[in-house]
């Protein structure tokens, strides 16, 4: 058998985390990118810097502060306990929260670039037709920014699949609950199980190549459609 049951379990858990994270980022990151693209308020700059922070911050640092903040002694963890909710560290939900924070800039930046390149003309035409801001966003902005949104979803999914430091800090290493592919590979290497590590790493290598190839093909087709 190419992959052991434990490896398959880690793969399935990784896909679940990545899919749910991408969906949440799509719902949260798209309006956030629109606000950042249109806002003239000074607060947009620090918010934009905060969103982009995971791009330059070591994943273990981000995971550590999430663990502290969401743990039972942290401010957010204590607030959750106060309203009867369980704390998030070392749970599937905590893994998703950490993944959302870590992959947020990959969604927001892709969508933001598309929205900034949109220009004012489509919005002015929509306003001249008396379209409401909500109608303009859903019927004009989103369709025109579809390539950026699709790119953001693909990159967010792929980035979540490949994350290690932040999920290890926040989720630990619980089989079937928080042990994702990257952690499983680390376990194989620690146990000197290089054959299993090779198999699982090869699967991830093929996955990464296919994702990047699909993104290249999609972008090429979009560029061709624009030229036509």
Protein Blocks (a to p, Z undefined) as FASTA:
>chain_A
ZZafklmmmmmmmmmmmmmmmmmmmmmmmmmmmmmmmpccfklmmmmmmmmmmmmgcfkl
mmmmmmmmmmmkbmklmmmmmnopacfehpfklmmmmmmmmmmmmmmmmmmmmmmmnomm
lmmmmmmnopafklmmmmmmmmmmmmmmmmmmmmmmmmmmmpmklmmmmnopaehklmcf
klmmmmmmmnopaklmmmmmmmmmmmmmmmmmmmmmmmmmmmmmmmZZ
